[in-house]
Structures are given as structure tokens and as C-alpha cells.
Amino acid sequence: MSFPGKVKKFAQQRVFARDAAVSQTDMAAAGTLNLQRDALYENALIAQGLKRHDAELLDQLIVQYQHRLLRYLLYLTGSREVAEDLFQETWMRVLTRGSQYNGNARFETWLFTIARNLVIDLRRKRTASSLDELCEASEDERPFEVPSEGPTPFDSLSSRENSSIVAEALLTLEPLQREVLVLRFHEELSLEEIGQVTSAPLSTVKSRLYRGLATLKPRVSSVIRIQEAK
């Protein structure tokens, strides 16, 4: 093949590769858009059902979210008895105040917000303090350096034993840091959604997340090393 022919063929290959890359990018963007549309559609259906006091929908939501909600409440309260009481109260609020959910946010974001507010109400009755006030004196909200990239304590949850270690270590954290870690890694909420649940600006959410990880990681690692050495 002559040199001009090789150049022409190379140019054609580059154009084909570019078009293929553009096509893949378009497909990925379309897939993301479809997922967003599906989520919005699901939110709208839930909002409509709650406004109608749809009992079947409520049963489905309870089945879908019961474990996540109870786990969140357990981490916030540290008491299974209290968590179970607030679990029931949360779903009562969903039933009686379902018309307040407009579908603009994910249902779980709204659900966890209700649960958190109930925890705060309970703490106010008992100690005249909100969840935030409990840590106000000890939590430093100044800018915090982001830890270097690497595995988090939650990457070790492949075994039930390690899961128990992380769960126990979480209980040693300050409540606000523990809450953010649970919402981020257990409930898989975005940082923006965590801000909605906790009524905190994004910078505060990030600070609590990074500080919590920085505190939790060495505690979990040391316990796992001790277990492995036995």
C-alpha cells in the first residue's frame, strides 16, 4: 500500500474510533438519563400512593426498608428497644403525613429524615439536647484534610466477623460522625442526600465523613490484626 493510502486508512480508522467512542459516551449518558427518569417515576408513584393512603404500597415500603431503617435507628440510639419503638413511630408518621412527600427527593431520604427528627425529639424530652448539640462541644468543624485514597473500614465487611468489628467500632465514634458513615456506606446515600437528612451543609457532611473515617480506620485495623494473630 502506498504511503498516501496508509495515511487515508489510518485517518479512516481514527474517525471510526472517534465515532465509536462518541457512541459509547452517548449510550452511557442515555443510560444515566434513563435511570434518573426511572427514579423520578418511582418517586412520583410513591408520592401518589402515600397521598391516597395506599395500604398495599405502605406494606411494600416497610418490607423494602425495614432492615435499613432499623439499623439506622440502632446506630443513632444504641438501644434496640428504643430503636424498635421509633421504628414503629416512623412508619406511623409516613402513614399520617404521607401527603408531605412530594417525590422530589428519594423516598429513603425523606424516611431517614423522619426517623432522625424522632430521635432528636426523644433526646430533647430526655436531656433537652438535640443530636447536634450532643457533639457541639467536641466536634471541630474547621476544614479537615481529606485522607489519602485507600480502603475504608467498610471494605472489610466481606465476613460476618469483620462486620461485627466495624459495627462495634462505629459505636465508639461521636454520634454525628457515626450517623454520616452509616448513611453513606450502609444506606448508600449521596453526600447531598445526607445533608438533606441531617440539615447540614455539604462541607459539614464531608468533614464529619472524613473525620469519622480517619478515626474508625485505625480502630478497625488494630482489632482485625489482633483477631488474625490469635
MOSULFEN-V63618 format. One record per pair of residues at least 12 apart in sequence whose ideal C-beta (glycine too) atoms are under 10 Angstrom apart, sorted by sequence separation. I is the first residue (numbers start at 1). J is the second residue. If there is no record, write none. Layout:
# MOSULFEN-V63618
i=I j=J
i=I j=J
This chain:
# MOSULFEN-V63618
i=45 j=57
i=46 j=58
i=49 j=61
i=71 j=83
i=73 j=85
i=74 j=86
i=98 j=110
i=119 j=131
i=120 j=132
i=153 j=165
i=154 j=166
i=170 j=182
i=182 j=194
i=191 j=203
i=193 j=205
i=194 j=206
i=70 j=83
i=73 j=86
i=74 j=87
i=94 j=107
i=97 j=110
i=101 j=114
i=117 j=130
i=120 j=133
i=153 j=166
i=181 j=194
i=192 j=205
i=46 j=60
i=69 j=83
i=70 j=84
i=72 j=86
i=73 j=87
i=100 j=114
i=117 j=131
i=120 j=134
i=152 j=166
i=180 j=194
i=183 j=197
i=191 j=205
i=194 j=208
i=46 j=61
i=72 j=87
i=116 j=131
i=166 j=181
i=167 j=182
i=170 j=185
i=179 j=194
i=180 j=195
i=183 j=198
i=190 j=205
i=191 j=206
i=194 j=209
i=70 j=86
i=73 j=89
i=94 j=110
i=153 j=169
i=154 j=170
i=170 j=186
i=189 j=205
i=69 j=86
i=70 j=87
i=73 j=90
i=94 j=111
i=97 j=114
i=153 j=170
i=180 j=197
i=69 j=87
i=72 j=90
i=93 j=111
i=179 j=197
i=180 j=198
i=191 j=209
i=166 j=185
i=167 j=186
i=179 j=198
i=70 j=90
i=91 j=111
i=94 j=114
i=166 j=186
i=180 j=200
i=66 j=87
i=69 j=90
i=90 j=111
i=93 j=114
i=94 j=115
i=179 j=200
i=184 j=205
i=69 j=91
i=90 j=112
i=92 j=114
i=93 j=115
i=176 j=198
i=183 j=205
i=90 j=113
i=91 j=114
i=90 j=114
i=91 j=115
i=93 j=117
i=176 j=200
i=180 j=204
i=184 j=208
i=185 j=209
i=62 j=87
i=65 j=90
i=66 j=91
i=69 j=94
i=89 j=114
i=90 j=115
i=93 j=118
i=180 j=205
i=184 j=209
i=65 j=91
i=89 j=115
i=90 j=116
i=92 j=118
i=180 j=206
i=183 j=209
i=90 j=117
i=154 j=181
i=180 j=207
i=181 j=208
i=185 j=212
i=86 j=114
i=87 j=115
i=90 j=118
i=153 j=181
i=157 j=185
i=176 j=204
i=180 j=208
i=181 j=209
i=184 j=212
i=185 j=213
i=62 j=91
i=65 j=94
i=86 j=115
i=89 j=118
i=90 j=119
i=152 j=181
i=157 j=186
i=176 j=205
i=179 j=208
i=180 j=209
i=184 j=213
i=61 j=91
i=86 j=116
i=154 j=184
i=155 j=185
i=177 j=207
i=178 j=208
i=180 j=210
i=181 j=211
i=182 j=212
i=87 j=118
i=154 j=185
i=176 j=207
i=177 j=208
i=180 j=211
i=181 j=212
i=62 j=94
i=83 j=115
i=86 j=118
i=89 j=121
i=152 j=184
i=153 j=185
i=154 j=186
i=176 j=208
i=177 j=209
i=180 j=212
i=181 j=213
i=58 j=91
i=61 j=94
i=85 j=118
i=86 j=119
i=89 j=122
i=152 j=185
i=177 j=210
i=179 j=212
i=180 j=213
i=174 j=208
i=177 j=211
i=178 j=212
i=181 j=215
i=86 j=121
i=139 j=174
i=141 j=176
i=173 j=208
i=176 j=211
i=177 j=212
i=181 j=216
i=58 j=94
i=72 j=108
i=76 j=112
i=83 j=119
i=86 j=122
i=138 j=174
i=139 j=175
i=176 j=212
i=177 j=213
i=58 j=95
i=61 j=98
i=82 j=119
i=85 j=122
i=139 j=176
i=174 j=211
i=177 j=214
i=178 j=215
i=135 j=173
i=138 j=176
i=139 j=177
i=173 j=211
i=174 j=212
i=177 j=215
i=178 j=216
i=69 j=108
i=72 j=111
i=73 j=112
i=76 j=115
i=135 j=174
i=173 j=212
i=177 j=216
i=55 j=95
i=58 j=98
i=68 j=108
i=72 j=112
i=76 j=116
i=82 j=122
i=134 j=174
i=135 j=175
i=136 j=176
i=173 j=213
i=57 j=98
i=77 j=118
i=134 j=175
i=135 j=176
i=174 j=215
i=53 j=95
i=65 j=107
i=69 j=111
i=73 j=115
i=76 j=118
i=77 j=119
i=134 j=176
i=135 j=177
i=170 j=212
i=173 j=215
i=53 j=96
i=64 j=107
i=65 j=108
i=68 j=111
i=69 j=112
i=72 j=115
i=73 j=116
i=76 j=119
i=132 j=175
i=135 j=178
i=172 j=215
i=173 j=216
i=50 j=94
i=54 j=98
i=64 j=108
i=68 j=112
i=72 j=116
i=76 j=120
i=131 j=175
i=132 j=176
i=135 j=179
i=172 j=216
i=50 j=95
i=53 j=98
i=69 j=114
i=70 j=115
i=73 j=118
i=77 j=122
i=131 j=176
i=52 j=98
i=53 j=99
i=61 j=107
i=65 j=111
i=69 j=115
i=73 j=119
i=76 j=122
i=77 j=123
i=169 j=215
i=170 j=216
i=173 j=219
i=50 j=97
i=51 j=98
i=52 j=99
i=61 j=108
i=65 j=112
i=72 j=119
i=76 j=123
i=169 j=216
i=172 j=219
i=50 j=98
i=51 j=99
i=131 j=179
i=169 j=217
i=49 j=98
i=50 j=99
i=51 j=100
i=169 j=218
i=170 j=219
i=48 j=98
i=50 j=100
i=51 j=101
i=61 j=111
i=166 j=216
i=169 j=219
i=170 j=220
i=47 j=98
i=50 j=101
i=51 j=102
i=168 j=219
i=169 j=220
i=46 j=98
i=47 j=99
i=49 j=101
i=50 j=102
i=51 j=103
i=123 j=175
i=168 j=220
i=169 j=221
i=47 j=100
i=48 j=101
i=50 j=103
i=166 j=219
i=169 j=222
i=47 j=101
i=165 j=219
i=166 j=220
i=169 j=223
i=46 j=101
i=47 j=102
i=48 j=103
i=76 j=131
i=165 j=220
i=168 j=223
i=169 j=224
i=47 j=103
i=119 j=175
i=165 j=221
i=46 j=103
i=47 j=104
i=50 j=107
i=152 j=209
i=165 j=222
i=166 j=223
i=43 j=101
i=44 j=102
i=45 j=103
i=162 j=220
i=165 j=223
i=166 j=224
i=43 j=102
i=44 j=103
i=141 j=200
i=144 j=203
i=153 j=212
i=154 j=213
i=164 j=223
i=165 j=224
i=43 j=103
i=44 j=104
i=46 j=106
i=47 j=107
i=50 j=110
i=119 j=179
i=141 j=201
i=143 j=203
i=146 j=206
i=152 j=212
i=153 j=213
i=42 j=103
i=43 j=104
i=46 j=107
i=146 j=207
i=152 j=213
i=156 j=217
i=162 j=223
i=165 j=226
i=41 j=103
i=43 j=105
i=45 j=107
i=141 j=203
i=144 j=206
i=147 j=209
i=153 j=215
i=154 j=216
i=162 j=224
i=165 j=227
i=40 j=103
i=43 j=106
i=47 j=110
i=116 j=179
i=141 j=204
i=143 j=206
i=144 j=207
i=146 j=209
i=147 j=210
i=150 j=213
i=153 j=216
i=154 j=217
i=161 j=224
i=39 j=103
i=40 j=104
i=42 j=106
i=43 j=107
i=46 j=110
i=143 j=207
i=144 j=208
i=146 j=210
i=147 j=211
i=152 j=216
i=153 j=217
i=156 j=220
i=42 j=107
i=139 j=204
i=142 j=207
i=144 j=209
i=145 j=210
i=152 j=217
i=153 j=218
i=155 j=220
i=156 j=221
i=159 j=224
i=162 j=227
i=40 j=106
i=43 j=109
i=132 j=198
i=141 j=207
i=144 j=210
i=147 j=213
i=151 j=217
i=153 j=219
i=154 j=220
i=161 j=227
i=39 j=106
i=43 j=110
i=112 j=179
i=116 j=183
i=131 j=198
i=132 j=199
i=140 j=207
i=141 j=208
i=143 j=210
i=144 j=211
i=146 j=213
i=147 j=214
i=150 j=217
i=153 j=220
i=39 j=107
i=132 j=200
i=139 j=207
i=146 j=214
i=152 j=220
i=153 j=221
i=156 j=224
i=139 j=208
i=145 j=214
i=112 j=182
i=141 j=211
i=144 j=214
i=147 j=217
i=151 j=221
i=153 j=223
i=112 j=183
i=140 j=211
i=153 j=224
i=132 j=204
i=139 j=211
i=135 j=208
i=109 j=183
i=108 j=183
i=112 j=187
i=111 j=187
i=112 j=189
i=109 j=187
i=108 j=187
i=120 j=199
i=108 j=188
i=109 j=189
i=113 j=193
i=117 j=197
i=108 j=189
i=109 j=190
i=112 j=193
i=116 j=197
i=112 j=194
i=115 j=197
i=116 j=198
i=117 j=199
i=106 j=189
i=109 j=192
i=110 j=193
i=113 j=196
i=114 j=197
i=116 j=199
i=106 j=190
i=109 j=193
i=112 j=196
i=113 j=197
i=108 j=193
i=109 j=194
i=112 j=197
i=113 j=198
i=109 j=195
i=110 j=196
i=111 j=197
i=112 j=198
i=113 j=199
i=105 j=192
i=106 j=193
i=109 j=196
i=110 j=197
i=105 j=193
i=109 j=197
i=108 j=197
i=106 j=196
i=105 j=196
i=75 j=167
i=105 j=197
i=74 j=167
i=78 j=171
i=75 j=170
i=71 j=167
i=75 j=171
i=74 j=171
i=78 j=175
i=75 j=173
i=77 j=175
i=76 j=175
i=75 j=175
i=78 j=178
i=76 j=178
i=75 j=178
i=76 j=179
i=75 j=179
i=75 j=181
i=76 j=182
i=72 j=179
i=75 j=182
i=74 j=182
i=75 j=183
i=72 j=182
i=71 j=182
i=72 j=183
i=75 j=186
i=68 j=182
i=72 j=186
i=68 j=183
i=71 j=186
i=72 j=187
i=71 j=187
i=68 j=186
i=69 j=187
i=68 j=187
i=68 j=188
i=65 j=187
i=72 j=197
